[in-house]
């Protein structure tokens, strides 16, 4: 077991920052999506009715991104995202921008709400109609807008772009149909990985230095009910985890070493409802030691997330961003309770390899979670305040 030699975080005493605090991931972080500002929602509705042009909608989104960049800096964050305000769904916008991947009907996946009620989330099926390739750089305009907003506001923040992991193209909520386009799934996987490698190279060339790949596929494998449905256990389960890790790594092969790459493992986030349960025990060892990323945004905000003991597998040189602040409900977390949880995490991994964030985005889909913008900003400010009291 790795133990921390730092001063107890409950005292609020800084332990020193070290190299990991000099750049991303920062001590105070957030996953990426933010509640859609009302002006953006109005503009999108007007565009859908044909009342404004595509350029007018883009202008409204640009103004919103600039405001969000300023608001992130105002609460003390050193990272800046565009809040994913241009997206309908956190992963589908990217997936259907790839050449050869087309929508294939809409199904429903049961999620569980805060009161235990069932919430049906719409999930679009996927069909491969030809070779999967990267045509235009996905989210190129969104990245340029974010970078421009950071420069215009002069915040000095580091722009972060979020995209779905390559495993989200297939092996997610719904299988992908590729009859006639590929002889087998390995050929499909190879082309998906190649498309991702090209995307990574292009956004890096555009100046990006902080990329995050979001994933629910690995947390599927940690869900006992999913394991039972798939008939996976023991060596079979570990081989399945290994396959997901290999696909992820293939997509990042040859990535620039000055590009910080993180991943966020989620258990579903739709209008404050969740889809999965189960800790990281099944995936932790391969996740931390074999996955070629620098940081892991992991949910640890409730009992569904499992034990912090899995952090004992974290090797030197990597960071776990503890998702201890929930984005699903408006109640503001007690700072002492957060510090105690960080203390607990530091029993298993060095404090200098830990950071703090909400457990998920605030608006994985355009509908957003069940809290107000003021409540969202209060939670992000709480993350910053607690991080400062712990790490200085």
Secondary structure as GFF3:
##gff-version 3
##sequence-region A 1 392
A	DSSP	three_ten_helix	9	11	.	.	.	ID=ss1
A	DSSP	three_ten_helix	19	21	.	.	.	ID=ss2
A	DSSP	alpha_helix	38	48	.	.	.	ID=ss3
A	DSSP	alpha_helix	54	74	.	.	.	ID=ss4
A	DSSP	beta_strand	79	80	.	.	.	ID=ss5
A	DSSP	alpha_helix	92	95	.	.	.	ID=ss6
A	DSSP	beta_strand	99	112	.	.	.	ID=ss7
A	DSSP	beta_strand	118	133	.	.	.	ID=ss8
A	DSSP	alpha_helix	140	153	.	.	.	ID=ss9
A	DSSP	beta_strand	158	159	.	.	.	ID=ss10
A	DSSP	beta_strand	161	164	.	.	.	ID=ss11
A	DSSP	three_ten_helix	166	168	.	.	.	ID=ss12
A	DSSP	beta_strand	176	177	.	.	.	ID=ss13
A	DSSP	alpha_helix	185	205	.	.	.	ID=ss14
A	DSSP	beta_strand	210	215	.	.	.	ID=ss15
A	DSSP	alpha_helix	217	221	.	.	.	ID=ss16
A	DSSP	alpha_helix	224	230	.	.	.	ID=ss17
A	DSSP	alpha_helix	234	252	.	.	.	ID=ss18
A	DSSP	beta_strand	260	265	.	.	.	ID=ss19
A	DSSP	alpha_helix	284	290	.	.	.	ID=ss20
A	DSSP	beta_strand	295	299	.	.	.	ID=ss21
A	DSSP	three_ten_helix	303	305	.	.	.	ID=ss22
A	DSSP	three_ten_helix	308	313	.	.	.	ID=ss23
A	DSSP	beta_strand	319	325	.	.	.	ID=ss24
A	DSSP	alpha_helix	335	345	.	.	.	ID=ss25
A	DSSP	three_ten_helix	351	353	.	.	.	ID=ss26
A	DSSP	beta_strand	354	358	.	.	.	ID=ss27
A	DSSP	alpha_helix	373	391	.	.	.	ID=ss28
###
